[in-house]
């Protein structure tokens, strides 16, 4: 089975082609991500209207690149008589324009693409016969609604023209199910069929921080979540206070790493919000406020020194790490979990990964964390989630964005 997956939940445009082989492996034939990071950097965050516009520009080029890398791109020359091709396109092009009425430029380019290329299928060579895409997986939420709709409408148009079902995917669940993919190299990932359950899943990203009790695939219970800012959001906001670039997580990690190789006399101590609370919830807004107050109370000269920025960055990072690990340990013990699954862009933080692996309380618990390329937003994880929900195929007319979708 081959799935084409599309993700436009935030500011990354991603298309992937993933194949499940007879041996039970998921083979990533392509996973193309077009980042808008540089464009949003000057604003210090993602602007939905700008992100939507870039998705409209990027979706078709990213699709073409993904299909080409997967060897699924083949022109219609010789496949259809010219009269048949015109008749089919004339009948369907108007419908495509209706589906993409809010993306007229994308509609025009898509019609041109469909005139030139046939419905994608693998070439016979090396595959024991032709194989074709059987479904299109699409992120329906959570995310920025204008961005979600752009990807959904694009997927709906392809679904209509190619007569393929859609598989709606929850972006948060996909972050967790990325842990069922063990990346072995740049093109192949092994499929882990058995994960010891129950498990505790931690999703930490720019927009979400939550702990999930996983009793089985599709059987989830959110046991803790952030009451205000997410961990990634806290990284972004505190980085902005310190005058560091967006996105804040990598910028703070880089400054913290520099300080580890230098001596400093600065002593900075930040709170660990809700670290010892009796529940599993998070709160990072207070941490952001503490950074702001500390920054303001120091002299302008000291507050903006590289030494201060480095020391503060290190303390911000460690505060977030302490809270995430402590809460995960507490949940693991409380629910007697056999496995911990980590996911989301914050999990790319090298120091967080290192400390999670060495946490004494978790050494006897199986822990899975995806490769960094599968932690940040990507369509491969959307395809992976779709394989678990392939029985939930829907016609293109029923796909809808759910910006506040819960897991």
C-alpha positions as a Markdown table, in Angstrom:
| # | Residue | x | y | z |
|---|---|---|---|---|
| 1 | Unk | 0.0 | 0.0 | 0.0 |
| 2 | Unk | 1.2 | 3.5 | -0.9 |
| 3 | Unk | 0.0 | 6.7 | 0.8 |
| 4 | Unk | 0.5 | 10.2 | -0.4 |
| 5 | Unk | 0.4 | 12.6 | 2.6 |
| 6 | Unk | 0.1 | 16.3 | 2.9 |
| 7 | Unk | 0.6 | 18.6 | 5.9 |
| 8 | Unk | 0.0 | 22.3 | 6.1 |
| 9 | Unk | -0.9 | 22.7 | 9.7 |
| 10 | Unk | 1.4 | 25.6 | 10.4 |
| 11 | Unk | 4.3 | 27.2 | 8.4 |
| 12 | Unk | 5.8 | 24.1 | 6.8 |
| 13 | Unk | 4.5 | 22.8 | 3.5 |
| 14 | Unk | 5.2 | 19.1 | 3.4 |
| 15 | Unk | 4.3 | 16.2 | 1.1 |
| 16 | Unk | 5.5 | 12.6 | 1.6 |
| 17 | Unk | 5.1 | 9.3 | -0.2 |
| 18 | Unk | 5.3 | 6.3 | 2.1 |
| 19 | Unk | 5.0 | 2.6 | 1.1 |
| 20 | Unk | 4.2 | -0.3 | 3.3 |
| 21 | Unk | 5.9 | -3.3 | 2.0 |
| 22 | Unk | 4.8 | -7.0 | 2.2 |
| 23 | Unk | 7.6 | -7.4 | 4.8 |
| 24 | Unk | 5.8 | -5.0 | 7.1 |
| 25 | Unk | 8.2 | -2.1 | 6.7 |
| 26 | Unk | 7.3 | 1.5 | 6.0 |
| 27 | Unk | 9.5 | 2.8 | 3.3 |
| 28 | Unk | 9.7 | 6.6 | 3.0 |
| 29 | Unk | 10.0 | 7.1 | -0.7 |
| 30 | Unk | 10.0 | 10.9 | -0.3 |
| 31 | Unk | 9.4 | 13.4 | 2.5 |
| 32 | Unk | 9.7 | 17.0 | 1.2 |
| 33 | Unk | 9.4 | 20.0 | 3.5 |
| 34 | Unk | 9.4 | 23.6 | 2.4 |
| 35 | Unk | 10.0 | 25.8 | 5.4 |
| 36 | Unk | 8.8 | 29.4 | 5.8 |
| 37 | Unk | 11.2 | 30.0 | 8.7 |
| 38 | Unk | 13.2 | 32.8 | 7.1 |
| 39 | Unk | 10.0 | 34.7 | 6.1 |
| 40 | Unk | 8.5 | 34.6 | 9.6 |
| 41 | Unk | 11.8 | 35.2 | 11.4 |
| 42 | Unk | 11.5 | 39.0 | 11.0 |
| 43 | Unk | 8.1 | 38.9 | 12.7 |
| 44 | Unk | 9.2 | 36.7 | 15.5 |
| 45 | Unk | 6.4 | 34.3 | 14.9 |
| 46 | Unk | 4.0 | 32.8 | 12.3 |
| 47 | Unk | 1.5 | 35.0 | 10.6 |
| 48 | Unk | -1.4 | 32.8 | 9.4 |
| 49 | Unk | -2.3 | 34.9 | 6.3 |
| 50 | Unk | 1.3 | 35.0 | 5.2 |
| 51 | Unk | 1.7 | 31.2 | 5.9 |
| 52 | Unk | -1.4 | 30.5 | 3.9 |
| 53 | Unk | -0.1 | 32.5 | 0.9 |
| 54 | Unk | 3.2 | 30.6 | 1.0 |
| 55 | Unk | 1.4 | 27.2 | 1.2 |
| 56 | Unk | -0.6 | 28.2 | -2.0 |
| 57 | Unk | 2.8 | 28.9 | -3.7 |
| 58 | Unk | 4.6 | 25.9 | -2.4 |
| 59 | Unk | 2.1 | 23.0 | -2.5 |
| 60 | Unk | 2.4 | 22.1 | -6.2 |
| 61 | Unk | 6.2 | 22.4 | -6.4 |
| 62 | Unk | 6.6 | 20.3 | -3.2 |
| 63 | Unk | 4.1 | 17.7 | -4.6 |
| 64 | Unk | 6.1 | 17.5 | -7.9 |
| 65 | Unk | 9.4 | 17.1 | -6.1 |
| 66 | Unk | 7.9 | 14.4 | -3.8 |
| 67 | Unk | 6.5 | 12.5 | -6.7 |
| 68 | Unk | 9.6 | 12.9 | -8.8 |
| 69 | Unk | 11.8 | 11.6 | -5.9 |
| 70 | Unk | 9.4 | 8.7 | -5.5 |
| 71 | Unk | 9.6 | 7.9 | -9.2 |
| 72 | Unk | 5.9 | 8.4 | -9.5 |
| 73 | Unk | 5.9 | 11.3 | -11.9 |
| 74 | Unk | 5.0 | 10.3 | -15.4 |
| 75 | Unk | 3.7 | 12.5 | -18.3 |
| 76 | Unk | 0.4 | 11.6 | -20.0 |
| 77 | Unk | 2.1 | 11.5 | -23.5 |
| 78 | Unk | 1.1 | 8.3 | -25.1 |
| 79 | Unk | -1.2 | 7.3 | -22.3 |
| 80 | Unk | -4.3 | 9.1 | -23.5 |
| 81 | Unk | -5.5 | 10.2 | -26.9 |
| 82 | Unk | -5.5 | 14.0 | -27.1 |
| 83 | Unk | -9.2 | 14.2 | -27.5 |
| 84 | Unk | -9.8 | 11.9 | -24.5 |
| 85 | Unk | -7.4 | 14.0 | -22.4 |
| 86 | Unk | -9.2 | 17.3 | -23.3 |
| 87 | Unk | -12.6 | 15.8 | -22.7 |
| 88 | Unk | -11.6 | 14.5 | -19.2 |
| 89 | Unk | -9.9 | 17.7 | -18.2 |
| 90 | Unk | -12.7 | 19.9 | -19.5 |
| 91 | Unk | -15.2 | 18.0 | -17.4 |
| 92 | Unk | -13.2 | 18.1 | -14.3 |
| 93 | Unk | -11.2 | 21.4 | -14.4 |
| 94 | Unk | -14.2 | 23.5 | -13.5 |
| 95 | Unk | -14.9 | 21.3 | -10.5 |
| 96 | Unk | -11.3 | 21.7 | -9.4 |
| 97 | Unk | -11.6 | 25.5 | -9.7 |
| 98 | Unk | -14.7 | 25.3 | -7.4 |
| 99 | Unk | -12.9 | 23.2 | -4.9 |
| 100 | Unk | -10.0 | 25.6 | -4.9 |
| 101 | Unk | -12.1 | 28.8 | -5.2 |
| 102 | Unk | -10.2 | 30.4 | -2.4 |
| 103 | Unk | -6.9 | 29.5 | -4.0 |
| 104 | Unk | -7.4 | 30.5 | -7.7 |
| 105 | Unk | -3.7 | 30.7 | -8.5 |
| 106 | Unk | -3.2 | 27.2 | -7.1 |
| 107 | Unk | -6.2 | 26.0 | -9.1 |
| 108 | Unk | -4.8 | 27.3 | -12.4 |
| 109 | Unk | -1.4 | 25.7 | -11.7 |
| 110 | Unk | -2.9 | 22.4 | -10.6 |
| 111 | Unk | -5.0 | 22.1 | -13.8 |
| 112 | Unk | -1.8 | 22.6 | -15.8 |
| 113 | Unk | -0.1 | 19.9 | -13.8 |
| 114 | Unk | -3.0 | 17.5 | -14.3 |
| 115 | Unk | -2.9 | 18.1 | -18.1 |
| 116 | Unk | 0.8 | 17.2 | -18.1 |
| 117 | Unk | 1.0 | 14.3 | -15.7 |
| 118 | Unk | -1.0 | 11.1 | -15.3 |
| 119 | Unk | -2.2 | 9.6 | -12.0 |
| 120 | Unk | 1.0 | 8.6 | -10.2 |
| 121 | Unk | 2.1 | 5.0 | -10.2 |
| 122 | Unk | 5.4 | 3.3 | -9.7 |
| 123 | Unk | 7.3 | 2.1 | -12.7 |
| 124 | Unk | 7.4 | -1.7 | -13.1 |
| 125 | Unk | 11.2 | -1.9 | -12.8 |
| 126 | Unk | 12.3 | -3.1 | -9.4 |
| 127 | Unk | 8.8 | -3.4 | -7.9 |
| 128 | Unk | 7.6 | -6.6 | -9.4 |
| 129 | Unk | 4.8 | -4.8 | -11.3 |
| 130 | Unk | 3.1 | -1.4 | -11.1 |
| 131 | Unk | 2.1 | 0.0 | -7.8 |
| 132 | Unk | -0.2 | 3.0 | -7.3 |
| 133 | Unk | -1.2 | 5.4 | -4.6 |
| 134 | Unk | -4.2 | 4.1 | -2.8 |
| 135 | Unk | -5.1 | 7.0 | -0.6 |
| 136 | Unk | -4.2 | 10.6 | 0.3 |
| 137 | Unk | -3.6 | 11.4 | 4.0 |
| 138 | Unk | -4.3 | 15.0 | 5.0 |
| 139 | Unk | -3.9 | 16.8 | 8.3 |
| 140 | Unk | -7.2 | 18.2 | 9.4 |
| 141 | Unk | -6.1 | 19.7 | 12.7 |
| 142 | Unk | -5.1 | 21.0 | 15.1 |
| 143 | Unk | -3.3 | 24.0 | 13.5 |
| 144 | Unk | -3.8 | 27.4 | 11.9 |
| 145 | Unk | -7.2 | 27.2 | 10.2 |
| 146 | Unk | -6.2 | 29.2 | 7.0 |
| 147 | Unk | -3.2 | 26.9 | 6.6 |
| 148 | Unk | -5.2 | 23.7 | 7.3 |
| 149 | Unk | -7.8 | 24.6 | 4.7 |
| 150 | Unk | -5.2 | 25.3 | 2.0 |
| 151 | Unk | -3.8 | 21.8 | 2.3 |
| 152 | Unk | -7.2 | 20.2 | 2.7 |
| 153 | Unk | -8.6 | 21.9 | -0.4 |
| 154 | Unk | -5.5 | 20.9 | -2.4 |
| 155 | Unk | -5.9 | 17.3 | -1.2 |
| 156 | Unk | -9.7 | 17.4 | -2.0 |
| 157 | Unk | -8.9 | 18.5 | -5.6 |
| 158 | Unk | -6.4 | 15.7 | -6.1 |
| 159 | Unk | -8.8 | 13.2 | -4.5 |
| 160 | Unk | -11.5 | 14.2 | -6.8 |
| 161 | Unk | -9.4 | 14.2 | -10.0 |
| 162 | Unk | -7.5 | 10.9 | -9.2 |
| 163 | Unk | -10.6 | 9.2 | -7.6 |
| 164 | Unk | -8.7 | 8.4 | -4.4 |
| 165 | Unk | -10.1 | 8.4 | -0.9 |
| 166 | Unk | -8.9 | 10.7 | 1.8 |
| 167 | Unk | -7.7 | 9.7 | 5.2 |
| 168 | Unk | -8.1 | 12.5 | 7.8 |
| 169 | Unk | -5.2 | 12.7 | 10.3 |
| 170 | Unk | -4.9 | 14.3 | 13.7 |
| 171 | Unk | -1.6 | 16.1 | 13.8 |
| 172 | Unk | -1.0 | 15.5 | 17.5 |
| 173 | Unk | -1.6 | 11.8 | 17.1 |
| 174 | Unk | 0.8 | 11.7 | 14.2 |
| 175 | Unk | 3.5 | 13.1 | 16.5 |
| 176 | Unk | 3.0 | 10.2 | 18.8 |
| 177 | Unk | 2.7 | 7.6 | 16.1 |
| 178 | Unk | 6.0 | 8.8 | 14.6 |
| 179 | Unk | 7.5 | 6.7 | 17.4 |
| 180 | Unk | 6.3 | 3.6 | 15.6 |
| 181 | Unk | 8.9 | 4.5 | 12.9 |
| 182 | Unk | 12.5 | 3.5 | 13.5 |
| 183 | Unk | 14.6 | 5.5 | 11.0 |
| 184 | Unk | 17.6 | 3.5 | 9.9 |
| 185 | Unk | 18.9 | 5.7 | 7.1 |
| 186 | Unk | 17.7 | 8.6 | 4.9 |
| 187 | Unk | 15.3 | 6.5 | 2.9 |
| 188 | Unk | 14.1 | 3.6 | 5.0 |
| 189 | Unk | 12.4 | 3.2 | 8.3 |
| 190 | Unk | 11.4 | 0.0 | 10.0 |
| 191 | Unk | 7.9 | -0.5 | 11.3 |
| 192 | Unk | 7.7 | -1.4 | 15.0 |
| 193 | Unk | 4.7 | -3.6 | 15.2 |
| 194 | Unk | 4.6 | -4.1 | 19.0 |
| 195 | Unk | 5.1 | -1.4 | 21.6 |
| 196 | Unk | 4.5 | -2.3 | 25.2 |
| 197 | Unk | 1.3 | -0.8 | 26.5 |
| 198 | Unk | 0.1 | 1.1 | 28.4 |
| 199 | Unk | 2.3 | 4.0 | 27.3 |
| 200 | Unk | 2.7 | 7.6 | 28.2 |
| 201 | Unk | 3.1 | 10.0 | 25.3 |
| 202 | Unk | 4.6 | 13.5 | 25.7 |
| 203 | Unk | 4.0 | 15.9 | 22.8 |
| 204 | Unk | 6.0 | 19.1 | 23.2 |
| 205 | Unk | 5.9 | 21.6 | 20.3 |
| 206 | Unk | 5.3 | 25.3 | 19.5 |
| 207 | Unk | 1.6 | 25.1 | 19.9 |
| 208 | Unk | 1.0 | 22.1 | 22.3 |
| 209 | Unk | 2.4 | 20.5 | 25.4 |
| 210 | Unk | 0.5 | 17.5 | 26.7 |
| 211 | Unk | 0.8 | 14.1 | 28.3 |
| 212 | Unk | -1.3 | 11.3 | 26.9 |
| 213 | Unk | -2.2 | 7.9 | 28.4 |
| 214 | Unk | -2.1 | 5.4 | 25.5 |
| 215 | Unk | -3.9 | 2.2 | 26.1 |
| 216 | Unk | -4.0 | 1.3 | 22.4 |
| 217 | Unk | -3.8 | 3.0 | 19.0 |
| 218 | Unk | -6.8 | 5.3 | 18.9 |
| 219 | Unk | -7.5 | 4.8 | 22.6 |
| 220 | Unk | -6.1 | 8.0 | 24.2 |
| 221 | Unk | -6.7 | 10.0 | 27.4 |
| 222 | Unk | -5.1 | 13.4 | 27.9 |
| 223 | Unk | -4.0 | 13.4 | 31.5 |
| 224 | Unk | -2.1 | 16.7 | 31.4 |
| 225 | Unk | -1.7 | 19.7 | 29.2 |
| 226 | Unk | -0.5 | 23.3 | 29.3 |
| 227 | Unk | -2.7 | 25.8 | 30.9 |
| 228 | Unk | -1.2 | 28.7 | 29.0 |
| 229 | Unk | 1.9 | 28.8 | 26.8 |
| 230 | Unk | 3.3 | 25.6 | 25.3 |
| 231 | Unk | 7.0 | 24.7 | 25.8 |
| 232 | Unk | 7.9 | 25.7 | 22.2 |
| 233 | Unk | 5.9 | 29.0 | 22.6 |
| 234 | Unk | 7.9 | 29.7 | 25.8 |
| 235 | Unk | 11.1 | 29.2 | 24.0 |
| 236 | Unk | 10.0 | 31.6 | 21.2 |
| 237 | Unk | 8.8 | 34.3 | 23.6 |
| 238 | Unk | 11.8 | 34.2 | 25.9 |
| 239 | Unk | 14.2 | 34.2 | 23.0 |
| 240 | Unk | 12.5 | 37.4 | 21.8 |
| 241 | Unk | 13.1 | 39.0 | 25.2 |
| 242 | Unk | 16.8 | 38.2 | 24.9 |
| 243 | Unk | 17.0 | 39.5 | 21.3 |
| 244 | Unk | 17.5 | 36.1 | 19.8 |
| 245 | Unk | 16.2 | 34.9 | 16.5 |
| 246 | Unk | 13.0 | 33.0 | 15.7 |
| 247 | Unk | 12.4 | 30.1 | 16.2 |
| 248 | Unk | 13.5 | 30.4 | 19.8 |
| 249 | Unk | 14.2 | 26.8 | 20.7 |
| 250 | Unk | 17.2 | 26.4 | 18.4 |
| 251 | Unk | 18.4 | 29.9 | 19.2 |
| 252 | Unk | 18.3 | 29.3 | 23.0 |
| 253 | Unk | 19.9 | 25.9 | 22.6 |
| 254 | Unk | 22.8 | 27.4 | 20.7 |
| 255 | Unk | 23.4 | 30.1 | 23.3 |
| 256 | Unk | 23.2 | 27.5 | 26.1 |
| 257 | Unk | 25.7 | 25.3 | 24.4 |
| 258 | Unk | 28.2 | 28.2 | 24.0 |
| 259 | Unk | 28.0 | 28.9 | 27.8 |
| 260 | Unk | 28.9 | 25.3 | 28.6 |
| 261 | Unk | 32.3 | 25.9 | 27.1 |
| 262 | Unk | 32.9 | 29.1 | 29.0 |
| 263 | Unk | 33.2 | 30.2 | 32.6 |
| 264 | Unk | 30.6 | 32.6 | 34.0 |
| 265 | Unk | 30.1 | 34.2 | 37.4 |
| 266 | Unk | 26.5 | 35.0 | 36.7 |
| 267 | Unk | 24.0 | 33.1 | 38.8 |
| 268 | Unk | 20.5 | 33.0 | 37.4 |
| 269 | Unk | 17.7 | 30.9 | 38.9 |
| 270 | Unk | 14.3 | 30.7 | 37.3 |
| 271 | Unk | 11.1 | 29.0 | 38.6 |
| 272 | Unk | 10.1 | 25.5 | 37.5 |
| 273 | Unk | 6.3 | 26.1 | 37.1 |
| 274 | Unk | 4.0 | 23.5 | 38.5 |
| 275 | Unk | 6.9 | 21.1 | 39.0 |
| 276 | Unk | 5.6 | 19.7 | 42.2 |
| 277 | Unk | 1.8 | 20.1 | 41.6 |
| 278 | Unk | -0.3 | 17.1 | 42.2 |
| 279 | Unk | -1.6 | 16.9 | 38.6 |
| 280 | Unk | 0.1 | 16.4 | 35.3 |
| 281 | Unk | -0.6 | 19.9 | 33.9 |
| 282 | Unk | 2.0 | 22.4 | 32.6 |
| 283 | Unk | 2.3 | 26.2 | 32.8 |
| 284 | Unk | 5.1 | 28.1 | 31.1 |
| 285 | Unk | 3.7 | 31.6 | 31.1 |
| 286 | Unk | 5.1 | 32.3 | 34.5 |
| 287 | Unk | 8.6 | 31.3 | 33.3 |
| 288 | Unk | 8.3 | 33.7 | 30.5 |
| 289 | Unk | 7.3 | 36.5 | 32.9 |
| 290 | Unk | 10.2 | 35.7 | 35.3 |
| 291 | Unk | 12.7 | 36.0 | 32.4 |
| 292 | Unk | 11.2 | 39.4 | 31.4 |
| 293 | Unk | 11.4 | 40.7 | 35.0 |
| 294 | Unk | 15.0 | 39.6 | 35.4 |
| 295 | Unk | 15.9 | 41.1 | 32.1 |
| 296 | Unk | 14.4 | 44.4 | 33.0 |
| 297 | Unk | 15.8 | 44.7 | 36.5 |
| 298 | Unk | 19.4 | 44.4 | 35.4 |
| 299 | Unk | 21.3 | 47.3 | 33.9 |
| 300 | Unk | 21.0 | 47.8 | 30.2 |
| 301 | Unk | 24.7 | 47.0 | 29.8 |
| 302 | Unk | 24.6 | 43.8 | 31.9 |
| 303 | Unk | 21.2 | 42.7 | 30.6 |
| 304 | Unk | 22.3 | 42.6 | 27.0 |
| 305 | Unk | 25.8 | 41.2 | 27.5 |
| 306 | Unk | 26.6 | 37.9 | 25.7 |
| 307 | Unk | 27.5 | 36.4 | 29.0 |
| 308 | Unk | 24.0 | 37.2 | 30.5 |
| 309 | Unk | 22.2 | 36.0 | 27.4 |
| 310 | Unk | 24.1 | 32.7 | 27.5 |
| 311 | Unk | 23.5 | 32.2 | 31.2 |
| 312 | Unk | 19.8 | 33.0 | 30.9 |
| 313 | Unk | 19.4 | 30.8 | 27.8 |
| 314 | Unk | 20.9 | 27.9 | 29.7 |
| 315 | Unk | 18.6 | 28.4 | 32.7 |
| 316 | Unk | 15.5 | 28.8 | 30.4 |
| 317 | Unk | 16.4 | 25.5 | 28.7 |
| 318 | Unk | 17.0 | 23.7 | 31.9 |
| 319 | Unk | 13.8 | 24.9 | 33.5 |
| 320 | Unk | 11.7 | 23.6 | 30.6 |
| 321 | Unk | 13.7 | 20.3 | 30.6 |
| 322 | Unk | 13.2 | 19.8 | 34.3 |
| 323 | Unk | 9.4 | 20.3 | 34.1 |
| 324 | Unk | 9.0 | 18.1 | 31.1 |
| 325 | Unk | 11.0 | 15.2 | 32.5 |
| 326 | Unk | 9.6 | 15.4 | 36.0 |
| 327 | Unk | 6.0 | 15.4 | 34.8 |
| 328 | Unk | 6.7 | 12.5 | 32.4 |
| 329 | Unk | 8.3 | 10.5 | 35.3 |
| 330 | Unk | 5.3 | 11.2 | 37.5 |
| 331 | Unk | 2.8 | 10.1 | 34.8 |
| 332 | Unk | 4.9 | 7.0 | 34.0 |
| 333 | Unk | 4.9 | 5.9 | 37.7 |
| 334 | Unk | 1.3 | 6.9 | 38.3 |
| 335 | Unk | -0.1 | 4.9 | 35.4 |
| 336 | Unk | 2.5 | 2.1 | 35.6 |
| 337 | Unk | 3.4 | 2.7 | 31.9 |
| 338 | Unk | 5.7 | 0.3 | 30.2 |
| 339 | Unk | 6.8 | 2.7 | 27.4 |
| 340 | Unk | 7.3 | 6.4 | 26.9 |
| 341 | Unk | 6.7 | 8.0 | 23.5 |
| 342 | Unk | 8.1 | 11.5 | 22.8 |
| 343 | Unk | 7.1 | 13.7 | 19.9 |
| 344 | Unk | 7.0 | 17.3 | 18.7 |
| 345 | Unk | 9.6 | 19.9 | 17.6 |
| 346 | Unk | 10.8 | 20.6 | 21.2 |
| 347 | Unk | 12.0 | 16.9 | 21.4 |
| 348 | Unk | 14.7 | 17.9 | 18.8 |
| 349 | Unk | 16.5 | 19.7 | 21.7 |
| 350 | Unk | 19.8 | 17.8 | 22.1 |
| 351 | Unk | 20.1 | 18.5 | 25.8 |
| 352 | Unk | 16.5 | 17.4 | 26.4 |
| 353 | Unk | 17.1 | 14.1 | 24.6 |
| 354 | Unk | 20.3 | 13.5 | 26.5 |
| 355 | Unk | 18.7 | 14.1 | 29.9 |
| 356 | Unk | 15.6 | 12.0 | 29.1 |
| 357 | Unk | 17.8 | 9.1 | 28.2 |
| 358 | Unk | 19.8 | 9.4 | 31.4 |
| 359 | Unk | 16.9 | 10.1 | 33.8 |
| 360 | Unk | 17.5 | 7.5 | 36.6 |
| 361 | Unk | 13.7 | 7.1 | 37.2 |
| 362 | Unk | 13.2 | 6.2 | 33.6 |
| 363 | Unk | 16.2 | 3.9 | 32.9 |
| 364 | Unk | 14.0 | 0.7 | 33.3 |
| 365 | Unk | 11.3 | 2.1 | 31.1 |
| 366 | Unk | 11.4 | 1.6 | 27.3 |
| 367 | Unk | 11.7 | 5.0 | 25.7 |
| 368 | Unk | 11.1 | 5.9 | 22.0 |
| 369 | Unk | 11.8 | 9.2 | 20.4 |
| 370 | Unk | 11.8 | 9.9 | 16.7 |
| 371 | Unk | 14.7 | 11.1 | 14.7 |
| 372 | Unk | 14.7 | 14.9 | 14.7 |
| 373 | Unk | 13.4 | 15.0 | 11.1 |
| 374 | Unk | 10.3 | 13.1 | 12.3 |
| 375 | Unk | 9.8 | 15.3 | 15.4 |
| 376 | Unk | 9.2 | 18.6 | 13.5 |
| 377 | Unk | 6.2 | 19.0 | 11.2 |
| 378 | Unk | 6.5 | 16.6 | 8.3 |
| 379 | Unk | 4.1 | 14.6 | 6.1 |
| 380 | Unk | 5.8 | 11.2 | 6.7 |
| 381 | Unk | 4.4 | 11.1 | 10.2 |
| 382 | Unk | 1.0 | 12.0 | 8.7 |
| 383 | Unk | 1.3 | 9.0 | 6.4 |
| 384 | Unk | 2.3 | 6.8 | 9.3 |
| 385 | Unk | -0.8 | 7.8 | 11.2 |
| 386 | Unk | -2.9 | 7.1 | 8.1 |
| 387 | Unk | -1.7 | 3.5 | 7.9 |
| 388 | Unk | -3.1 | 3.0 | 11.4 |
| 389 | Unk | -6.4 | 4.5 | 10.3 |
| 390 | Unk | -6.7 | 3.2 | 6.8 |
| 391 | Unk | -10.2 | 1.9 | 7.5 |
| 392 | Unk | -11.3 | 5.5 | 8.1 |
| 393 | Unk | -11.2 | 6.6 | 4.5 |
| 394 | Unk | -13.6 | 9.3 | 3.5 |
| 395 | Unk | -14.8 | 10.9 | 0.2 |
| 396 | Unk | -13.2 | 14.2 | -0.7 |
| 397 | Unk | -16.5 | 16.1 | 0.0 |
| 398 | Unk | -16.3 | 15.3 | 3.7 |
| 399 | Unk | -12.9 | 16.6 | 4.6 |
| 400 | Unk | -13.1 | 19.6 | 7.0 |
| 401 | Unk | -10.5 | 21.6 | 9.0 |
| 402 | Unk | -10.7 | 21.4 | 12.8 |
| 403 | Unk | -8.2 | 24.0 | 14.1 |
| 404 | Unk | -8.9 | 23.1 | 17.7 |
| 405 | Unk | -9.0 | 19.3 | 17.2 |
| 406 | Unk | -8.2 | 17.3 | 20.4 |
| 407 | Unk | -6.5 | 14.0 | 20.7 |
